[in-house]
Amino acid sequence: MLFNSIEFAFFLPLVFLIYWAIGYAHINDTLKLRLQNIFILAASYVFYGWWDWRFLFLIAFTSFCSWGSGLLIAGANTQSRSKAWMIANIVLNLGILAIFKYYDFFVSEFGTLFGINTDSLLLRIILPVGISFYTFQALSYSIDVYRKQIEPTKDIIAFFAFIAFFPQLVAGPIERATNLLPQFLTKRQFCYAQSVDGMRQILWGLFKKIVIADNCATYVDLVWSSYPTQSASTLLLAAIMFSFQIYGDFSGYSDIAIGTAKLFGIKLMRNFNSPYFSRDIAEFWRRWHISLTTWFRDYVYIPLGGSRVGKWKIVRNTFVIFLVSGIWHGANWTFLGWGTYHALLFLPLILLGKNRKYTNLVAEGRFMPTWREAIQMILTFVLVVLGWIIFRAETIAQAWDYVQGLFARDLFSIPHIISRPFIIPLVLAILFMLVIEWINRAETHTFAINRTIPLQWVRRIIYIAIAVYMIYFGKFDYNQFIYFQF
């Protein structure tokens, strides 16, 4: 079920009403909590099974094995047995992920490399939606139990709800058990202010998705389908548009997910923090897909030694983290190329000890950035845009051809535009998004305008204007979110 579908428009209010009807029923708190968890689990399975009910068996199996592994890890009488149960769960979950997501790719590449026909060995199975997200969430639980950062739960319903919680099930944020699981084990109270803030964030997420991302996609797909014949200026515009497409699409999903969770009294971690206002690549990665980058930092990078090792190991660790991040996105050499590209950009910063130079807020205490900050943000954005070309391409050769096409004499010509009535509302929407996110860059989320715009009537005008803009310029084709494929 898609957040931007008519089905979800009926699904969410119905689930919300039943959930809180249970919450205010005249029964004891223990039973009330259990019934709420049972209901939210059932609703999450309906939400997930809307694509293909067969996927439910896989997520239930992953949930059961990870829940059981937590009990076995904690109950082991020796450290070695505890570690063995953790490794067993990691191997099982990564094995399932590898079969569904990577098996056919590597078998095909092996056949191509050695000139062997491997068609008969291919499984050609459908990739379950969101498998990378809920697999990593399950893995973090068993690792955290082994590290004694969380006590294993015997409540199987609460654990299944933690893995399958429908707002963040398909495309994150990738939650840690230390944050999300305890929320399913404690009583939840309806909070009007939190729910209003959730609705505000949902509105902003839908605006970014159906107005910005989906309209950008129309132009981007058109240019990419005929990129060898397009001018350099057109290729550049399409690359910039894709940068806003993927940001509007993915951060829009995260906003809807986090806002929806607030309606149920659940707090999810922030997943984006104005990444296009970054002053270098290191800052960009602290602001982009935060739940994934911190996951790799805590469970891969730091265990390898992080940056507190010799320089050669720092180089190794940096490439490992970015290559793993690349391959996480999918079985294609372009994702590995994209990861390598960012590793090369990140490496000088970490070797020079400048990777944490910008941990403060850009233009802190000021409304406008300095010229230096503005130039840094523009240069970082340009580097990120070039990386998105590799990410968007179907092959490395295609990415290279596209980049080469940018360095033609007609780079400063007027780009080909589908139509003026199409492009002007889109550009205005992007500029509006950037202004709002700049104003709210210090807030808990970028549409927390209740703090930066204290006048209620002004906020209401903004809400109405956004809704009207979506009606007139939004694309209601129920386009799938980009990160569903990952």
C-alpha positions as CSV (number, residue, x, y, z in Angstrom):
1,M,0.0,0.0,0.0
2,L,1.4,3.4,-1.0
3,F,1.3,6.5,1.2
4,N,0.1,8.5,-1.8
5,S,-2.8,6.1,-2.7
6,I,-6.5,6.4,-2.2
7,E,-6.4,3.1,-0.3
8,F,-4.1,4.6,2.3
9,A,-6.3,7.6,2.6
10,F,-9.0,5.3,3.9
11,F,-6.7,2.9,5.7
12,L,-5.0,5.4,8.0
13,P,-8.1,7.1,9.6
14,L,-9.7,3.7,10.1
15,V,-6.6,2.3,11.9
16,F,-6.2,5.5,13.9
17,L,-9.8,5.4,15.2
18,I,-9.8,1.7,16.1
19,Y,-6.3,1.9,17.7
20,W,-7.3,4.8,20.0
21,A,-10.7,3.3,20.7
22,I,-8.8,0.3,22.1
23,G,-6.6,2.8,24.0
24,Y,-9.5,4.4,25.8
25,A,-11.5,1.2,26.4
26,H,-12.5,0.4,30.0
27,I,-10.1,-2.4,30.5
28,N,-6.9,-2.8,32.4
29,D,-3.7,-1.2,31.0
30,T,-1.9,-4.5,30.4
31,L,-4.7,-5.9,28.3
32,K,-5.2,-2.6,26.6
33,L,-1.5,-2.4,25.5
34,R,-1.5,-6.0,24.3
35,L,-4.7,-5.4,22.2
36,Q,-3.2,-2.2,20.7
37,N,-0.1,-4.1,19.8
38,I,-2.1,-7.0,18.3
39,F,-4.1,-4.5,16.3
40,I,-1.2,-2.5,15.0
41,L,0.6,-5.7,14.0
42,A,-2.5,-6.9,12.1
43,A,-2.8,-3.5,10.4
44,S,0.9,-3.6,9.5
45,Y,0.5,-7.0,7.9
46,V,-2.5,-5.8,5.9
47,F,-0.5,-2.8,4.8
48,Y,2.5,-4.9,3.8
49,G,0.5,-7.8,2.3
50,W,-1.3,-5.3,0.0
51,W,1.5,-5.7,-2.5
52,D,1.8,-9.5,-2.3
53,W,0.5,-11.5,0.6
54,R,3.3,-14.1,0.1
55,F,5.8,-11.6,1.4
56,L,4.2,-11.9,4.8
57,F,5.7,-15.4,5.4
58,L,9.2,-14.0,4.9
59,I,8.8,-11.1,7.3
60,A,7.1,-13.3,9.9
61,F,10.0,-15.8,9.6
62,T,12.6,-13.1,10.0
63,S,10.8,-11.7,13.0
64,F,10.5,-15.1,14.7
65,C,14.1,-16.0,14.2
66,S,15.3,-12.7,15.4
67,W,13.0,-12.7,18.4
68,G,14.2,-16.3,19.3
69,S,17.8,-15.4,18.8
70,G,17.5,-12.6,21.4
71,L,16.3,-15.1,24.0
72,L,19.0,-17.6,23.0
73,I,21.8,-15.0,23.1
74,A,20.8,-13.8,26.6
75,G,20.2,-17.3,27.9
76,A,23.5,-18.7,26.8
77,N,25.7,-19.8,29.7
78,T,29.0,-18.8,27.9
79,Q,30.1,-15.8,25.9
80,S,31.1,-18.0,23.0
81,R,27.6,-19.6,22.8
82,S,26.0,-16.2,23.0
83,K,28.2,-15.0,20.2
84,A,27.4,-18.1,18.1
85,W,23.7,-17.4,18.4
86,M,24.2,-13.8,17.3
87,I,26.3,-14.9,14.3
88,A,23.8,-17.5,13.4
89,N,21.0,-14.9,13.2
90,I,23.2,-12.6,11.2
91,V,24.1,-15.3,8.7
92,L,20.4,-16.4,8.4
93,N,19.1,-12.9,7.8
94,L,21.9,-11.8,5.5
95,G,21.6,-15.2,3.7
96,I,17.9,-14.5,3.0
97,L,18.7,-11.0,1.8
98,A,21.5,-12.2,-0.4
99,I,19.3,-14.9,-2.1
100,F,16.4,-12.5,-2.9
101,K,18.5,-9.4,-3.7
102,Y,21.9,-10.5,-5.0
103,Y,21.9,-14.1,-6.1
104,D,20.8,-13.6,-9.7
105,F,23.2,-10.6,-10.1
106,F,26.3,-12.4,-9.0
107,V,25.5,-15.6,-10.8
108,S,24.9,-13.6,-14.0
109,E,28.2,-11.6,-13.6
110,F,30.1,-14.8,-12.9
111,G,28.7,-16.3,-16.1
112,T,29.7,-13.2,-18.1
113,L,33.2,-13.2,-16.6
114,F,33.9,-16.8,-17.5
115,G,31.8,-17.0,-20.6
116,I,29.3,-19.5,-19.0
117,N,25.6,-19.7,-19.7
118,T,24.0,-19.4,-16.3
119,D,20.4,-18.8,-17.3
120,S,19.3,-22.2,-15.9
121,L,20.8,-21.3,-12.5
122,L,18.9,-18.0,-12.1
123,L,16.0,-17.9,-9.6
124,R,14.2,-14.9,-11.1
125,I,12.3,-14.3,-7.8
126,I,10.5,-11.1,-6.9
127,L,12.4,-8.8,-4.5
128,P,10.2,-8.4,-1.4
129,V,9.4,-4.7,-0.8
130,G,11.5,-3.2,2.0
131,I,13.5,-6.4,2.7
132,S,16.7,-4.4,3.3
133,F,15.0,-2.1,5.8
134,Y,13.4,-4.7,8.0
135,T,16.3,-7.1,7.8
136,F,18.7,-4.5,9.1
137,Q,16.3,-3.6,11.9
138,A,16.1,-7.3,12.9
139,L,19.9,-7.6,12.8
140,S,20.4,-4.6,15.1
141,Y,18.2,-6.2,17.7
142,S,20.3,-9.4,18.1
143,I,23.5,-7.4,18.0
144,D,22.3,-5.0,20.7
145,V,21.1,-7.9,22.9
146,Y,24.6,-9.5,22.5
147,R,26.2,-6.2,23.4
148,K,23.9,-6.0,26.4
149,Q,22.5,-2.7,25.2
150,I,19.0,-4.0,25.5
151,E,17.2,-6.8,27.4
152,P,15.6,-9.4,25.1
153,T,11.8,-9.3,25.2
154,K,9.6,-12.3,25.7
155,D,6.6,-10.4,24.3
156,I,6.5,-11.9,20.8
157,I,3.6,-9.6,19.7
158,A,5.4,-6.5,20.7
159,F,8.5,-7.7,18.9
160,F,6.7,-8.5,15.7
161,A,5.0,-5.1,15.8
162,F,8.5,-3.5,16.2
163,I,9.7,-5.2,13.1
164,A,6.5,-4.7,11.0
165,F,5.3,-1.2,12.2
166,F,3.7,-0.1,9.0
167,P,4.7,3.6,8.8
168,Q,8.4,2.8,8.6
169,L,8.3,-0.8,7.4
170,V,8.9,-0.4,3.7
171,A,11.5,2.4,3.5
172,G,12.6,3.3,7.0
173,P,13.8,5.0,9.0
174,I,15.7,1.9,10.1
175,E,14.9,1.9,13.8
176,R,17.0,0.5,16.6
177,A,15.4,-1.8,19.1
178,T,16.8,0.5,21.9
179,N,14.5,3.3,20.6
180,L,11.4,1.7,19.1
181,L,10.9,-1.7,20.9
182,P,10.4,-0.1,24.4
183,Q,7.6,2.0,23.0
184,F,5.6,-1.2,22.2
185,L,6.2,-2.4,25.8
186,T,4.9,0.7,27.6
187,K,1.5,2.4,27.8
188,R,0.8,5.0,25.1
189,Q,-1.3,8.1,25.6
190,F,-2.9,10.2,22.8
191,C,-1.3,13.6,22.5
192,Y,-3.2,16.2,20.6
193,A,-0.1,18.4,20.0
194,Q,2.0,15.5,18.8
195,S,-0.8,14.4,16.5
196,V,-1.1,17.9,15.0
197,D,2.6,18.0,14.4
198,G,2.3,14.5,12.8
199,M,-0.3,15.8,10.4
200,R,1.8,18.8,9.6
201,Q,4.8,16.5,8.8
202,I,2.6,14.2,6.7
203,L,1.4,17.2,4.6
204,W,5.0,18.3,4.0
205,G,6.0,14.8,3.0
206,L,3.1,14.5,0.5
207,F,4.0,17.9,-0.9
208,K,7.6,16.8,-1.5
209,K,6.5,13.5,-3.0
210,I,3.6,14.4,-5.4
211,V,4.5,17.9,-6.3
212,I,8.3,17.9,-6.3
213,A,9.5,14.3,-6.7
214,D,6.9,13.1,-9.1
215,N,7.0,16.2,-11.4
216,C,10.8,16.1,-11.4
217,A,10.6,12.4,-12.4
218,T,8.6,13.3,-15.6
219,Y,11.4,15.5,-16.8
220,V,14.3,13.3,-15.6
221,D,12.9,10.2,-17.3
222,L,12.3,12.1,-20.5
223,V,15.9,13.3,-20.6
224,W,17.5,10.0,-19.6
225,S,15.6,8.2,-22.3
226,S,17.3,10.2,-24.9
227,Y,20.4,11.6,-23.2
228,P,22.9,11.1,-26.1
229,T,20.9,13.6,-28.2
230,Q,20.4,16.2,-25.4
231,S,22.4,19.4,-24.9
232,A,24.8,19.7,-22.0
233,S,22.6,22.3,-20.4
234,T,19.6,19.9,-20.6
235,L,21.7,17.1,-19.1
236,L,22.7,19.4,-16.2
237,L,19.2,20.5,-15.5
238,A,18.0,16.8,-15.5
239,A,20.8,15.9,-13.1
240,I,19.8,18.7,-10.7
241,M,16.1,17.7,-11.1
242,F,17.0,14.1,-10.2
243,S,18.8,15.4,-7.1
244,F,15.5,17.1,-6.0
245,Q,13.5,14.1,-7.1
246,I,15.3,11.6,-5.0
247,Y,15.4,14.0,-2.0
248,G,11.7,14.9,-2.3
249,D,10.8,11.2,-2.8
250,F,12.8,9.7,0.0
251,S,12.7,12.5,2.6
252,G,9.0,12.9,1.7
253,Y,8.5,9.2,2.6
254,S,10.4,9.6,5.9
255,D,8.3,12.7,6.8
256,I,5.0,10.8,6.1
257,A,6.3,7.8,8.1
258,I,7.5,9.8,11.1
259,G,4.3,11.9,11.0
260,T,2.1,8.9,10.8
261,A,3.9,7.2,13.7
262,K,3.2,10.3,15.8
263,L,-0.5,9.7,15.4
264,F,-0.1,6.5,17.2
265,G,2.0,7.9,20.0
266,I,5.2,6.5,18.6
267,K,8.4,8.5,18.0
268,L,10.7,7.5,15.1
269,M,14.2,8.8,14.6
270,R,14.9,11.7,12.2
271,N,16.1,10.4,8.8
272,F,17.0,13.6,7.0
273,N,18.3,17.0,8.2
274,S,18.5,19.4,5.3
275,P,21.4,17.5,3.5
276,Y,21.6,20.0,0.6
277,F,22.7,22.7,3.0
278,S,25.9,20.7,3.8
279,R,29.3,22.4,3.6
280,D,31.3,19.2,2.8
281,I,30.6,15.6,1.9
282,A,31.1,14.4,5.5
283,E,28.4,16.8,6.7
284,F,26.2,15.6,3.8
285,W,26.4,12.0,5.1
286,R,25.5,13.1,8.6
287,R,22.3,14.6,7.2
288,W,21.3,12.2,4.5
289,H,19.5,8.9,5.3
290,I,20.7,9.2,8.9
291,S,19.2,5.9,10.1
292,L,21.3,3.9,7.5
293,T,24.5,5.9,7.8
294,T,24.5,5.6,11.7
295,W,23.6,1.9,11.3
296,F,26.7,1.2,9.2
297,R,28.8,3.4,11.5
298,D,27.7,1.5,14.7
299,Y,27.6,-2.0,13.3
300,V,30.3,-2.0,10.6
301,Y,32.7,1.0,10.7
302,I,33.4,1.2,14.5
303,P,33.8,-2.6,14.9
304,L,36.4,-2.5,12.1
305,G,38.3,0.1,14.1
306,G,36.7,3.2,12.7
307,S,39.2,6.1,12.4
308,R,41.2,5.1,15.5
309,V,43.6,2.9,13.6
310,G,46.5,3.3,11.2
311,K,46.0,5.3,7.9
312,W,45.9,2.2,5.7
313,K,43.1,0.7,7.9
314,I,41.3,4.0,7.8
315,V,41.4,3.9,4.0
316,R,40.1,0.3,4.1
317,N,37.4,1.1,6.6
318,T,36.2,4.1,4.6
319,F,36.0,2.1,1.4
320,V,34.3,-0.8,3.2
321,I,31.6,1.4,4.6
322,F,30.8,3.2,1.4
323,L,31.0,0.0,-0.8
324,V,28.6,-1.8,1.6
325,S,26.3,1.3,1.6
326,G,26.4,1.2,-2.2
327,I,25.6,-2.5,-2.6
328,W,22.9,-2.2,0.1
329,H,21.0,-0.1,-2.5
330,G,20.9,-2.8,-5.0
331,A,22.7,-5.4,-7.2
332,N,24.2,-3.2,-9.8
333,W,27.7,-2.0,-10.5
334,T,26.4,1.6,-10.6
335,F,25.7,1.5,-6.8
336,L,29.2,0.2,-6.2
337,G,30.5,3.0,-8.4
338,W,28.4,5.5,-6.5
339,G,29.8,4.2,-3.2
340,T,33.3,4.4,-4.5
341,Y,32.8,7.9,-5.7
342,H,31.7,9.1,-2.3
343,A,34.5,7.1,-0.6
344,L,37.0,9.0,-2.7
345,L,35.4,12.3,-1.7
346,F,35.2,11.4,2.0
347,L,38.7,9.9,2.3
348,P,40.8,13.2,2.2
349,L,38.6,14.7,4.9
350,I,39.0,11.8,7.3
351,L,42.7,11.4,6.6
352,L,43.2,15.1,7.4
353,G,41.0,14.9,10.4
354,K,38.4,17.3,9.0
355,N,35.5,14.9,8.7
356,R,33.9,16.4,11.8
357,K,34.7,20.0,11.0
358,Y,31.1,20.9,10.4
359,T,28.9,19.4,13.2
360,N,27.3,22.8,14.0
361,L,24.4,24.4,12.3
362,V,25.1,26.2,9.1
363,A,24.8,30.0,9.6
364,E,24.2,29.4,13.3
365,G,22.7,32.5,14.9
366,R,22.3,34.2,11.5
367,F,19.6,34.2,8.9
368,M,21.9,34.3,5.9
369,P,25.1,32.3,5.3
370,T,28.4,33.9,4.8
371,W,29.8,34.0,1.2
372,R,32.2,31.2,2.3
373,E,29.4,29.0,3.6
374,A,27.3,29.7,0.4
375,I,30.1,28.7,-1.9
376,Q,30.8,25.5,0.3
377,M,27.2,24.5,0.0
378,I,27.1,25.0,-3.7
379,L,30.3,23.1,-4.3
380,T,29.1,20.2,-2.1
381,F,25.8,20.2,-3.9
382,V,27.5,20.0,-7.3
383,L,29.6,17.0,-6.1
384,V,26.5,15.3,-4.8
385,V,24.7,15.9,-8.1
386,L,27.5,14.2,-10.0
387,G,27.2,11.3,-7.7
388,W,23.5,11.0,-8.3
389,I,24.2,10.6,-12.1
390,I,26.1,7.4,-11.3
391,F,23.2,6.3,-9.0
392,R,20.5,7.0,-11.6
393,A,22.4,5.3,-14.5
394,E,21.7,1.7,-15.5
395,T,25.3,1.0,-16.2
396,I,28.7,2.5,-15.5
397,A,29.2,3.2,-19.2
398,Q,25.9,5.1,-19.3
399,A,26.9,7.2,-16.3
400,W,30.3,8.0,-17.9
401,D,28.6,9.0,-21.2
402,Y,26.2,11.2,-19.4
403,V,29.0,12.9,-17.4
404,Q,31.0,13.4,-20.6
405,G,27.9,15.0,-22.2
406,L,28.0,17.7,-19.5
407,F,31.3,19.1,-20.8
408,A,30.1,20.2,-24.2
409,R,30.1,23.7,-25.7
410,D,26.3,24.1,-25.3
411,L,26.5,23.8,-21.5
412,F,25.5,27.5,-21.2
413,S,22.7,27.3,-23.8
414,I,19.0,27.3,-22.8
415,P,18.0,23.7,-21.8
416,H,15.2,21.9,-23.4
417,I,12.1,22.2,-21.3
418,I,8.9,20.2,-21.8
419,S,6.7,23.2,-21.4
420,R,6.7,26.5,-19.5
421,P,3.4,25.8,-17.6
422,F,5.1,22.6,-16.3
423,I,8.5,23.9,-15.3
424,I,7.5,27.2,-13.5
425,P,5.2,25.6,-10.8
426,L,7.9,23.0,-10.2
427,V,10.7,25.5,-9.8
428,L,8.6,27.6,-7.5
429,A,7.8,24.5,-5.4
430,I,11.5,23.6,-5.1
431,L,12.4,27.1,-4.1
432,F,9.5,27.2,-1.5
433,M,10.8,23.9,-0.1
434,L,14.3,25.2,0.2
435,V,13.2,28.4,1.9
436,I,11.0,26.5,4.4
437,E,13.8,24.1,5.1
438,W,16.4,26.9,5.5
439,I,14.1,28.8,8.0
440,N,13.5,25.6,10.0
441,R,17.0,24.1,9.7
442,A,17.4,24.2,13.5
443,E,14.0,22.6,14.3
444,T,13.1,18.9,15.0
445,H,11.9,18.6,11.4
446,T,11.9,21.0,8.5
447,F,8.2,21.8,8.6
448,A,8.0,22.6,12.3
449,I,6.6,26.0,11.4
450,N,4.6,26.3,14.6
451,R,7.8,27.5,16.3
452,T,9.3,29.7,13.5
453,I,5.9,31.2,12.5
454,P,4.1,31.9,15.7
455,L,1.0,33.5,14.1
456,Q,-1.6,30.7,13.7
457,W,-3.5,32.4,10.9
458,V,-0.3,32.7,8.8
459,R,0.3,29.0,9.4
460,R,-3.2,28.1,8.3
461,I,-2.7,30.1,5.1
462,I,0.5,28.1,4.4
463,Y,-1.3,24.8,5.0
464,I,-4.2,25.7,2.7
465,A,-1.8,27.0,0.0
466,I,0.2,23.8,0.1
467,A,-3.0,21.7,-0.2
468,V,-4.3,23.8,-3.1
469,Y,-0.9,23.6,-4.8
470,M,-0.9,19.8,-4.5
471,I,-4.4,19.7,-6.0
472,Y,-3.5,21.8,-9.0
473,F,0.1,20.7,-9.6
474,G,0.5,17.4,-7.8
475,K,0.8,14.1,-9.7
476,F,-1.8,11.7,-8.5
477,D,-0.6,8.7,-10.5
478,Y,0.3,6.8,-7.3
479,N,3.9,6.6,-8.3
480,Q,5.9,4.2,-6.2
481,F,8.6,5.6,-3.9
482,I,12.2,5.2,-5.3
483,Y,13.5,3.4,-2.2
484,F,10.9,0.7,-2.4
485,Q,13.2,-1.1,-4.8
486,F,15.9,-1.2,-2.1
